Amino acid sequence: MVDSVDKKILRVIQKNSNQTNSEVAQQVGLSATPCLRRVHLLEEQSVITGYVALVNPSAVDLKFTAFVRITLERQDKVTIENFAKEMEQAPEVLECHLMAGTYDYLLRVIAKDLEDYQRFQMETLTKIKGIQNVVTEIPLRSIKQTTCLPI
């Protein structure tokens, strides 16, 4: 069970997981040993599932984002699982969600530019069996994007 102190720890390390345990402990009002014990317990309970470095996409020449709505020909288990397996293998796909509603999957795809995205669509998406329709939405400006959960 996650208590209020655990939530403080999670808020602090979501903003900067590169801090030392002592820095985290100071911010949440604990001494270092109990803070470290709580962090380890959060990791063991899979509340904390990993640590990453957030990379600026533009700095690595990935300036194009697209949201892609996929409609499948059929919603049977084989078609759904085949599509999901293909998306897990596609490095351009940052997110893939099976949806309820008017389409089957929603993807967030990153690419260098429109031409690079078109290559992904033609060489990856259109080769997957069972796709009926692909609709690409291109954001004009990102208003908010965060990895921090509102804990």
Protein Blocks (a to p, Z undefined) as FASTA:
>chain_A
ZZfklmmmmmmmmmomkbcfklmmmmnopafklmmmmmmmmmmnomagbdcddddfklno
pabccddddddfbfcfklmmmmmmmmmmmmklmbdcddedjbfbdcddddfblmlmmmmm
mmmmmmpghiabdcddddfbdfbdcfbdcZZ
